[in-house]
Amino acid sequence: MSDLKAVFARVDALTRMYQRRDVTASMVRAVRKGDFDDVAPGIFPEDWPRPVVANLVDVMARDYAAKLAPLPAVNCTASSSLNEKAKAFADKRTKIANNYLSSSKLAPQMPDAADSFNCYGLLALSVEPDFDEKMPRIRVEDGASIYPVWNRNMQTVAYAKVYYRDHLSLVADYPELERKLMQNKGAIRDEKIKVIKYQDTKQCVVYLPECGNEVIESYANIMGRCTLVAVPRPNGNGTFSGHIAGAYDDLIWPQLARNEFQILAMEAADKAVRAPIVVPPDVTDIAFGPDATVRTSNPAGVQRLRVDVPPASFQAMEWLREDMQLGGMSPESRTGQQSASVITGRGVQALMDGYSTQIAQSQEMVKFALEQVIDLCFRMDEKLWPNVAKEVRGQDSGVPFKVTYTPAKDIDHDYTVDVQYGFLAGLDANRALVYVLQAQGAGLLSRDFAMRQFPANINVAEEAKKIELERMRDSLIQALSATGQSLPQLIANGQDPSPIVRAIAAVTDSIKKGKPIEQVIVEVFAPPPPPAPAGSAPGAPTSLDAGPGGSAAGAAGGSPSDLKQNIATEGPNGRPDLQMLFAGLTGTGQPNLQAGVSRMNPVAGQ
């Protein structure tokens, strides 16, 4: 009981510490929903009960979240790039790590995570065990309802989460609460009940604060560490000091002022249109409606009463809009509107520089959070299901794969992971591509490093193997094509081109059947078996197999293997076989058309 009292006291202290953040976050949330009167009661007149201007805070927040939402590339780096076993170990862990993200459906959750980070100042990701599938799951939490505690190493060591649950669903999960809730009907507000979850490195407690701190769950934290990762937005006051601030905290009142100016401008326009008519004294009756006629001896005196709207009011509205875009680091080009003086790509990029640097900075914080989250997933998988064999299915660079792994064996206490947006983060796609290609062409970067910097979810090791395979296949195709291009020269020299024609036709036919090019080349261009000498009986020793002294090899002065090769490659009239002539290729892929003849005389005693 004393531990529970300590938990209740700590949660109260946390809510008091983050009280200012709660007030600001609730105001930002109300403005984004268009509920301006929740922030400034009475701001709407009776004729205009809702906002009449574009909600720039919400537009900028959604645009920023869409830019920050794409997931980075996740790879596990091998301890040695020369050790094939280490590379295979890292490659399997890469597939496991990416499976954590895909099976948790993190990609569709990332817009909310990015929105919470930018708008409310906190990115919160929790890791929960799925005992049905025996897998860890990643969940995105609402940053405005999380009250974290960090240590000096920027790790989340404790947190409190305040949220509201539907009355019926809460009773369905905890039937024993129904009587308690009936006794505390004041705790049910709009069918919602306030729930607080607290977790640190030792325990987890879930309770209802408005029902006498009724505890509905309490258990030990067997992981030994907090299973939530909270990363605050940099704010200039010490990022992990406990001060949380969103990007639009200072834009609440400018948004309300724009709405107020717009309403006044519309009222002024309405009064100008509906202004009374000024007529000379001799007019006693005034007709209204289309084509109405007013008879007077002074027609020049008939006019509308002028209601002038000061031009400065419209200028003030424009200043407010520009100031909000400046404060939200959202350049005008993000909305598709640009100044007429900006006519070059260089000028547009100059406008986007501040926005790009903000995105790059935010990506570094998201990267820091994902590294910790995947580390937690590895630890939880190995801790809870160490010897359970699991099958991972997914797509790697667009190619489906299936891997079976056992956490104790295939994770083996190695929780490191490399999360990369790349040093190209913040650059537009065209500049990023030119930058990395120029650096690689100058020899400043390796292909492996350049691939790891791309903001795309690819398996670098697997992609490198595919590239090498494609190059080898291309070289085989080029060699075969070069051999076919030599046919006119063969015909001009009076040589028989039919073996090459048949070989190319056989390769084409096999490729149609779906065989890989490397297998086809090996089958088609396999050397023919050596022919048996004419008149020899099966199984009888031939002159080629005879030993020294009176053998053909001895008479020729060469070894049996040399003589076999000479006979096997001998064509009509003692000429080399045409196929063997074209079996060799030069280093550039061109066919080697050279043939040599060796003549040797035996020397006594040799």
C-alpha positions, -999 to +999 in steps of 0.1 A: +000+000+000+029+023+007+042+017-028+008+027-043+007+059-022+042+067-035+029+062-071-001+084-065+021+111-051+046+109-080+019+111-106+004+143-089+039+158-089+043+150-126+010+166-135+019+197-116+053+199-133+037+197-167+007+219-159+018+248-182+023+223-211-012+210-205-028+244-207-009+254-239-016+220-255-053+222-248-054+257-264-035+245-295-059+215-298-089+238-295-076+262-322-068+233-345-104+221-341-118+256-348-131+260-313-118+295-309-144+304-282-129+278-259-097+299-258-113+333-260-150+332-250-172+357-269-149+360-299-176+349-323-205+372-330-240+357-334-239+361-372-205+342-375-204+314-349-175+296-365-141+307-380-141+326-413-104+323-421-082+294-431-069+276-400-032+281-406-021+264-374-039+232-385-027+235-421+010+239-411+008+211-386-006+186-410+018+196-438+048+193-414+035+159-402+032+146-437+068+156-445+082+140-413+060+109-413+079+086-438+100+060-419+138+059-423+159+030-434+166+004-407+197-018-410+218-039-386+255-034-394+278-065-393+307-065-369+330-072-398+323-065-435+347-093-445+331-120-423+303-137-442+289-152-410+287-118-393+271-103-424+244-131-425+238-126-388+233-088-393+211-094-424+187-116-404+185-091-376+177-064-402+147-084-414+136-090-378+138-053-370+119-043-401+093-069-392+088-052-358+079-020-377+057-036-404+038-060-380+031-031-357+017-010-386+040+018-376+039+035-410+002+045-408+008+056-372+037+079-380+016+109-392+001+110-357+035+106-341+050+134-363+020+156-356+023+150-318+060+157-319+057+190-338+025+203-325+025+193-288+063+189-284+066+152-276+071+120-296+060+090-275+063+054-287+055+024-264+064-012-268+038-038-257+039-076-257+014-094-280+010-127-262-012-141-289+013-136-317+043-138-293+057-106-307+064-071-294+042-043-308+049-006-312+022+019-304+021+056-310+009+076-279-006+110-277+023+132-267-001+157-250-012+131-224+023+117-215+042+129-185+078+115-188+108+114-166+143+112-182+177+104-167+210+121-176+215+097-205+183+109-221+165+076-214+129+075-203+129+059-169+093+066-158+061+081-172+025+087-164-002+086-190-036+102-186-064+092-209-101+086-210-120+054-217-155+047-226-176+036-197-190+005-213-157-007-227-140-002-194-166-023-176-164-050-203-126-053-196-130-051-158-165-064-148-156-059-111-156-021-116-193-018-123-204-016-087-175+009-079-185+031-108-222+031-098-211+044-064-190+071-080-213+084-108-196+117-107-165+101-122-184+094-154-185+125-176-200+121-210-197+084-207-159+088-203-138+078-173-104+092-165-077+066-163-040+070-153-012+045-161+021+048-144+052+028-152+088+029-141+117+003-142+101-017-114+063-017-116+033-007-136+000+006-120-033+015-137-059+032-116-089+055-117-081+088-099-117+101-097-129+068-080-108+070-049-076+059-068-092+025-075-064+003-088-075-019-117-040-033-127-008-036-108+022-058-118+060-060-117+079-047-147+099-078-157+118-060-184+136-039-158+133-008-179+105+016-190+088+003-221+079+038-234+103+060-253+096+097-251+116+123-271+108+160-267+111+186-294+141+209-291+130+240-273+161+260-263+156+254-226+172+221-223+155+195-245+154+167-218+150+190-189+113+185-185+102+216-205+080+206-234+069+231-260+052+227-294+060+246-326+027+265-326+023+276-289+030+312-299+006+312-329-027+308-310-034+345-306-023+356-341-048+330-355-076+344-333-066+380-344-068+370-381-103+357-376-113+389-357-099+411-385-117+390-412-150+393-394-146+431-391-137+433-428-168+414-438-190+436-416-175+467-432-182+453-467-217+444-457-223+479-443-209+495-475-233+475-496-263+481-474-255+518-467-285+542-468-292+562-499-286+600-498-312+620-519-320+657-524-348+673-504-373+673-532-374+634-532-402+623-509-405+586-520-377+562-527-382+531-548-363+499-541-355+469-562-341+463-597-344+492-621-360+514-596-365+550-607-360+581-584-374+613-598-356+644-587-346+678-599-310+671-587-301+636-599-264+641-591-274+642-554-287+606-554-260+583-541-251+557-515-236+568-482-199+559-484-186+536-457-148+536-461-128+506-449-093+517-439-067+500-462-045+495-431-069+468-418-063+446-449-025+453-446-027+442-409-044+409-420-015+403-444+011+410-418-006+385-394-006+358-421+031+364-429+040+365-393+023+331-386+041+315-416+074+328-403+067+316-367+056+282-380+087+279-403+063+272-432+074+291-463+048+304-488+060+280-514+046+251-493+011+263-502+019+266-539+019+305-538+052+322-546+062+357-552+064+368-588+100+377-584+109+341-575+112+326-610+142+302-606+146+270-588+175+286-568+151+312-555+125+287-545+152+266-527+163+297-509+128+301-495+128+264-484+161+264-466+147+271-432+119+246-436+144+219-447+167+224-418+138+221-394+128+188-410+163+175-408+165+184-371+132+167-364+144+136-383+174+133-360+150+132-330+128+106-346+159+085-355+169+087-318+135+075-307+133+046-332+168+033-322+156+030-286+122+015-296+138-012-318+163-019-290+133-024-266+117-048-292+148-069-294+151-071-256+114-079-251+115-106-278+145-123-263+132-119-227+097-132-232+100-157-260+137-167-261+132-202-276+101-198-297+108-203-334+090-175-354+084-170-391+089-135-405+074-126-438+077-094-456+091-075-486+127-065-489+133-039-516+100-050-532+110-087-531+090-110-508+110-130-483+105-155-455+128-160-425+125-183-395+143-171-364+147-179-327+153-148-305+179-164-282+200-176-312+194-149-338+194-119-316+220-132-291+221-100-269+229-078-299+204-050-298+222-025-319+205-011-350+214+016-375+185+040-383+193+063-412+175+092-428+209+098-444+230+129-446+208+138-476+179+145-452+165+180-457+176+182-493+151+180-522+152+148-542+171+162-572+198+179-552+202+148-530+207+125-560+232+148-577+251+153-545+256+116-537+264+107-573+291+134-575+306+124-542+307+087-553+321+095-587+349+115-571+358+085-549+348+102-517+321+076-508+317+039-512+286+024-528+276+008-495+278+041-476+259+059-503+231+033-503+228+036-465+222+074-468+192+071-491+159+079-473+144+046-484+137+014-466+162-010-483+183-039-471+217-027-482+234-061-480+207-078-500+206-050-525+244-052-531+240-089-539+213-082-564+234-055-581+263-079-584+241-106-598+226-082-624+261-072-635+272-108-639+241-116-659+246-085-681+282-095-688+270-130-699+244-114-722+270-090-736+294-118-743+268-138-761+257-108-781+293-101-791+297-137-802+266-133-824+280-101-839+310-120-852+289-142-875+293-120-907+331-122-903+330-160-900+309-164-931+332-141-950+361-163-939+343-194-952+338-209-917+307-227-905+285-204-883+258-230-876+271-240-841+269-204-829+235-199-844+222-231-827+237-221-794+221-186-795+188-202-805+190-227-776+198-199-751+168-179-763+145-209-761+156-217-725+152-181-714+116-182-727+110-212-704+121-191-674+156-204-668+182-180-654+207-169-679+237-183-660+222-218-660+214-216-697+249-205-706+264-234-687+241-260-703+244-247-739+282-241-739+291-273-720+322-289-737+313-321-756+325-355-742+357-367-759+349-392-788+361-428-786+387-439-813+371-458-842+373-496-841+380-499-804+360-524-784+340-512-754+362-516-723+393-524-743+424-502-735+431-477-762+464-462-774+455-431-753+453-452-721+485-471-727+515-465-706+550-454-717+569-475-741+553-480-775+523-458-765+509-430-787+518-406-760+554-417-759+556-416-797+544-381-798+566-371-770+538-357-749+516-368-719+484-388-724+463-358-712+479-335-738+472-360-766+436-365-755+430-328-756+445-325-791+424-353-804+392-341-787+395-306-802+406-317-836+381-309-864+379-321-900+412-323-919+431-318-886+417-283-880+406-272-846+369-276-838+349-244-847+331-244-813+364-245-794+376-216-814+348-194-801+348-207-765+374-181-753+365-144-746+388-114-740+386-092-710+363-068-729+338-095-737+349-100-773+354-135-787+390-148-789+395-160-825+431-172-821+443-208-826+477-222-821+496-253-833+523-269-813+549-293-829+574-311-807+601-338-816+610-364-790+646-361-776+664-392-766+665-398-729+637-372-722 
